[in-house]
Amino acid sequence: MPVITTRISGTGTDKNGNIRKLTPREAPAIRGPILEATLTVSDAQQEALVAQGEEIKSKVGTVMFDSGASLSCFDIETADDLGLVIIGRGSMSSASHTNHPVPLFAGKLILPTITVNVENGMGANLATQGLIALIGRDILQHGTLFYNGLDGSVSFAI
């Protein structure tokens, strides 16, 4: 059973505007359950690109475990830049938006020790939050997520 354990870190701004390192307890509350991963094309698209002698693009960035997301999401601009295949359209709802149409992408997330093929990744504007993807319940249902706020760590086993 592959397991990922990561300690969340980062910096924050105090009330005087000074930048300081976040404590292990503050980091998950401010940054969320995040880790670094690579977003790239699906296995099927990778095979087609190799057969055509074309470049396989990928991007390393921050992803977040999101138990509130029914489906995993890819930053739409990153997905477009990487040339992820649009496999259809979906309808996204959130706390701030009613149902609105979004593209569905096929892609692959390469996490430390775990590679996840995402067949229906919803396109979302995630770059403004510093994210390239969200790992939703479509992936979380296959594993165990442990969020340790006291330690500032997140573990995911699949």
N, C-alpha and C positions, 0 to 999 in steps of 0.2 A: 504494500500500500504506500504509494508516494505521498510524502508529507512536505508541506512548505511551512516554515516558521520564519517570520520576519518581525523585527522590532521597528516600530514606526518612529521616525525622527523628523526633525525640521526646525525651522526658526519661526518666530512670531514677533510681533511688535507690541511692546508694553504701552501703558497709558501715557507715557511721556514720549512715545514715538521712537524709542530705542529698539533695535533689533537684538533679540537674544535667542539662545538655544532653548527649545521647548523641553520640559521635563518628560520622562516616560509616561506620566499620567496625563499631561496636557496634550501630547502629540496625537494620540488616537482621537481625542475629543475635537481637536482643531482640524487635523488633516484627514481623519477617517481611517478605515482599515485598508491601507494601500500597500502596494509593492511595485517593484519595477518588473516589466515584462516586455516582450516583443510582439508586435502585431504584424502579421504577414498574410499572404494569400492562402487560400484553402489548398489542401493536398491535390485536389482535382485541377485547380487552376495552375498550381505549380508544375504538374506534369505537362500540361498544355504549353506553358511558357518555355519549359526546358526543351520540349519537342520542337518548338519554333525558334529556339536559340535566343530567346528574349530574356531580359534581366528580371530577376525575382526581387521585388522591393520589400523592405521591411522597415519598421520604425520601433526603436526602443523608447519606452516612456512609462508613465505611471498609470496603473490600473487600480480600480477600487472594487472590493467585494461589496455588493449592494443587494441586501436581502429584500429591498423594496422594489427591485426591478424584476418583473416577471421574465423578461428576456434580457440576455446580455446585449450591450450596446457598444458600438464603435463610434469614435468621433467621426462625423461625416466628412469633414475636410481631410482628415488623415486617410480615411477609407478611399476617398476619391484620388488622393495623391498616390496611394499604393496601387490603385487600379483594381481594388476588390470588386468582384463581380456582384452586380445587383441581381438578386434572385426573385425579387417581387416587391410589393408594397405592403406596409402594415399600418396600423393605427396606434399611435402612442398617446397615453394619458399620463399626466403627472399632477403634482399638487398645484402647479400654476397654470396648467393648460388642460383644456378639454381634448377630446380625441382630435388628433391631427395626423394627416398622412405623412409617412416617412419611408425612405427606402429600406429594404432588408438586404443585408450583405452576407455573403459566405466568406469566412476568414478563419484565421488560426491565431490563437494566443499561446505564446511560448513562455511559460512561467518557470521559475526555478524548480526543477525536478518533475514538472507536469506540463504536457502539451495538450491543449484543448481545441478541438475543431468546433467552431461555432457555425452552425448551418443557417441560422436566422438572426444575425446580429442587426439590431435596429440602429439606423443612423440617428445620431443625436449631436447636439452642440456641446461637446465636452471640453474642448480646448480651453475655454474661458475658465474652467476649473482646474486646468493643468493636467487633464486626463486624456489618454488615448482610448480607454475602454472601461466599461463597467462589467463585472462578472455577476450576472443575474441568477435568479432561481432556476433557470434552465440548466445551469452548470452546478449550482450549489446543491440541487436535489440529489446529486450523485456522490456527495461527500459529507464531511463534517467540518464546520467552521467554528473556531474557538476564538473569541475576541476577549483578550485579557487586558482590560483597561488599567489595572493596577500595575502591570508589568510593561504596558505599552507595546504589546505584541499581538500578532494574529497568526493562527495556525489553520491550515486547510489540508485535509487528507481526502484523497479520492481513491 
